[in-house]
Amino acid sequence: MIALFGSCFAPAHAASVAEPAQYQITDLGVTPFIADNTSLSVDRDGAVALCRVDGESAPQAALWRSGKTTVFTLPAGYHSAVSRSLSESGGVVAGWMSTSSNSVDSLATTRAFVTRAGKPFLLGTLGGRDSQAFGVNAKGIVVGAAQTKEREKHAVMWRAGKITDLGLLPGGRASAAYAINPAGMIVGSANVPLAGTKVFMNHAVIWRGGKITDLGLLPEGKWAIATAINSKGDVVGLAGVGGDTHAFLYQDGRMSDLGSPGEETVSARAIGDGGEVVGIFAVNERIHHAFLWKNGQIVDLNQCLPKGSGWTLLQGDGMNARGQIACQARSAQGEIHAVLLTPQ
């Protein structure tokens, strides 16, 4: 365990976070950095679902708890796995496995999995080849996406071994569910055709009681995807505005722009029950950093680390009620690691 402490200071063009935060950094080991696929998830006790790689080996789904990492055994025919979500309690991990050593190989078979008693079990599809699990709640209900017989991708829910098609928006062809909260509210995206065209664009959506609702777009927005929801029903995600990507918060029936401490490419990836948001933003065209948003103020999470720490926080993926943040970070040696920030 490496303990480092620092205070959050905003850059000149952003307001500072209300209270300076100090963090202890725990190194969880080397992890693959695969844009839009790898993600860390932290439960209320500080356990983290992650991916591990050893040398040139394929990514493996794993769970870190109290200083020990457990790598899940792959079933016959599968060669890589991605952990995507961890239940708030109970240590249930959800993600997907691939028949290829390359976890993003489009020609391979990809199947969603969930762990029971620490062992992964494959989940079904809607008659097609592939499925992926993106979220799981404390009750062990899993959400994600699965192919139909027609090879369309639909948002789905797996509960007690049964798969349920969550459906589409009117006129749409595809959907995906990315997160589920303790009350069973599910968020994700579903596409709709642009008026008078054959072009389909994603809208952020929420499912309540099995019914899908379009959350709309930011002003002058073109598309939106909801990525996370807290126990209060507050939703975050990313949205297209002009040629840029903005992070958004949907609260009390309204979608608002969270802003950015850098350039106009921002993605919100997790929201805590206190309303804090973490994600990733572009410092410039080549460099991305993790951010923390709190009480209307946003800051580069690297501002919370002491100078010379040796770490660069690249992406904030998860947050729990204790304020712990799971991040992907670059070490002083240039390796990508999973790290856990614990506020002091």
N, C-alpha and C positions, 0 to 999 in steps of 0.2 A: 504494500500500500504506500502510495506517495502522497504526502500531505503538503498541499500548497495553498496559500491564502492570498486573497487580493480583494480590492474593492472595485465596484462597477463605476466607471466614469463614462459619460456619454461623449461622443465626438462633438466637434464644434457645431455641427448642423443638426443635433438632436438633443432633446432634453434628457437630464439624468434620471435614472431609476429612483423612485422615491426614497428607498433606504439602501445604502451600500450593502452588497452581499459579499460574504466571504465563503469560499468553497474549499473543501477537501477533495482532492482528485484521486480517484482509485483507478488504476490501470487494469483493464479487464482482458488485455491481450490483443493480438493482431486480428483484424477483421477485414473482409473484402469491402471495397467501396464501389458499389454498383449503383449508379444513379437511378433513382425512382424504384429500386427493388430492395436493396438492403435497408433495414430499419431496426432500431433498438427499441425495446419496450421495457419499462421498469414497473414493478408492482409496489404495493404499499409498504412492504418490508425492505425494499431496496434490491431485490433480486432482479436480474436483467436477462431477457431473451436476446440472443445475439447469434452471429455466424462466426465460426472460427476457421482459420486456414493455417496449415503447417507447411511451410516451404511452398512447393508447387502443387500441393494437394487441392482437391476441389473443395468449395465451401461446404461446411457442415453446420447444421442447426444445433444450437447448444443453449444451456441455461447456466448462468453464473449466479451462485448464491453463497454468501458468507465466505468469499475467498476461494471457492471451489467451482470449477467449470465442468459440467457434465455434457458430453457430446452424445446426441441421440443416434442410436444404431439405425442404419438404413436397411429397408427390406430388400430382398433379392430383386435385381434388375434396376435399382436406383443408385445413382452415383454422386449426387449432390443434394443439398437441402438448404432452405432459407427459413430462419425464424423471423416472423413478422410481428407477432403480437403475444403478450403475456397477460393472463387474467389478473385482475386487481388483487386477488387472493387465491391461494390453492395451487399456484405454480403450473397452471395449464398453459401450454404453448401452442400456438397455431402458426402455420406457414405453408410451405409447399416443397415438394421433392421433384427431382428431374431424373430422367433416364440418361442424361448426359452429364459429364463432369463439368460442363459449362452451364451454370444455372439459368442462363438467359438464352439458351439454344432454342430457336423457334421450331426446329424440326423434331425436338425431343418431346416425349410425353411428360406433362407436368401435372401432378396431382396434389391437391390440398391434403394437409394432415393436421391432426390435433393429438396432444399427448394425454394419456390416461395412466395414472400411477407412474409417471416418468417414462412411459414408452409411447412412441409415435404410432398412430393408426391412420391409414389412408382414408380419405373421404371421397364420396361419389361425385358424379357429374350429372348433367341433365340429358344424358344420352350421347354427348360428344366425347372427345378425347381428353380434354384438359380441364383442370380446375385449380384455383388458388384461394387460400384462406388469408384474409388480411386483418381480421379482428376477432377477439374473443372476450366475453365478459365474465364476471365472477360466477355466473351460473353455468359456465361452460358452453354457452351458445356461441357458435362460430358463424362469421359472415365472410363473404368473399365474392367470387365470380366463377361461373362454370359454363362450359360449352353445351349448346343444345345439339340435337341430331343434325340441324341445319348449319352447325358450326358458328352460330351466333353466340355472343357472350352476354349472359344475363347475371344480374346480382342474385345471390342465393343466401339462404340461411340453413345451417345444419344444426339440428336439435334432436337429441336422443337418437342419433343415427339416421334421422330422416332429413332429406333435402327438400327445401321449399324454394320455388322460383318467386323472387320478389317483384318481378315484372319490369315494365318499361313505362316511360312517359308516352302520351298519345303521339303516334306517328314515329316514335323512336325505334331504333334497331339494336341498341346495346345499353348495358348498365353494369355497374359494379358497386359493391358495398365495401367500405373501407374501415368502418369502426362501429361498435355497438356499446352503449352505456349500460349501467346496472339495471335501468328500467326497461331495457329492450328497445330503445330508440336507436335506429340505424341510419348512418349517413354514408353518402357516396356520390356517384354521378350517374347520369342517364342522358343519352343524346337525343336531340330533336332536330328536325330539318329546318334550315333557314328558309324563310318565306320565299317562295318562288324559285327555289334552287334544289339541287340534289345533294347539297353539302350538309353534313350533320355536325353539330357542335354540342359539346358536353355542357350540362347544367348541373349545379350542385343540388342534391335532393336529400330528403329525409323520409324514412319510413316509420310511421307510427301505427301500431295495430294492423300491420300488413298493408297500409295504404301509403302510396307514394305522393309526396308533395314537392313541387319545384320551389327551391329557395330563391330563384332569380339570379340576377347578375349585378355587378357593381355598375355605377353610372358609366355609360359609354363602353360597357363591357361586352365581350364577345363570347366568353365561355367561363365556366367555373367548376371546380371539383372540391367537394367537402372531404376532408381527410381525417377529422377527429371530432369527438363530442364528449363533453364532460357529464357528470351526474346531474347537473342542473339543466342540461339540454342546450348549452351554448355550443356553437359549431364553429370550426375554423377550417381553412383550406387555402386554395390558390385560385386566382382568377385572371383571365386575360383582359387587359385594357390597352387598346391600341396594339402596339407591338411588344408590350411589356407584360411581365407576370407580377401580380400583386398578391400579398397575403390579405385574407379577409377574416372578419369575425361576424358571425350571424347571431344576433341576440335580440330578444324581444321583438321578433318579426322584422328585423332590419339588418341588412348586410352593410358593413362599414369597412373601409380600407385601413389597414394597420400601419401603413407607411413603411419606411425602410431607413436603416442607418447607412445604406450604401447606394448602389445603383438600383434601378427599378426592376429587378428580378428577385422576387421574394416568394417563399413558400412556407406556410404555417403547417407544422406537422403534428403538434400535440397541444392540448389545453388542459390545465389543471382545474380543480374545482374552485380555486380562488380566482380564476380568470386569467392567470398567467399563461402566456403562449410562447412556445419555442419553435424554431424552424431553421431555415437556411436562407441566406441572401447573397447577392453578388456584390463583392467589394469592387470588382471591375470585370472585364470580359473573361479573365482567366482565373480569378481567385474567388472562392466562396467561403463564407464564415457562418457560424451559428449565431442566432440572435435570441434575445429574451425581450418579450413585450409585457408590460405590467402597468395597469392604471393609465392607459393612454400614452405611455412612454416606451420607446424602443431603444435597445442598446445592443452593440456587438458583444456577445458573451466573452470574447477574448479580452474585453476591457475589465472583466472581473478577475482576471488572472494577474499575478505579479509579473513584472517584467523579468525576462530571463527564465521563465518556467520551463521552456523547452517544448511546450505544447501549443498547437494551433487548433482551436475548436472549429471544425468544418461544418458540422450539422447537428442541430438539436433535434432529437427524435422522440423523446418521451419525458414525462414529468409525473411525479406522484404527489400525494397530499402533504408529504413532508418537505416538498420543494426540491427533492433530488431530481437531477436532470441527467438522462442518458444521452451521450454525445458520441459522434465519430470525430476523431482528432488525429492530427499528424504529429508524430514524435519528432524529436530533434534529429533522429536518424532518417527521417523521411518515410517511415512506415505508417500505415493507417491502423489505428487502434480504437477499440471501444473503451470509453471511459465513463465513470460515474461521478458527477459533481454532487457533493453533499454540503448544504449550507451550514455554516457554523454560527 
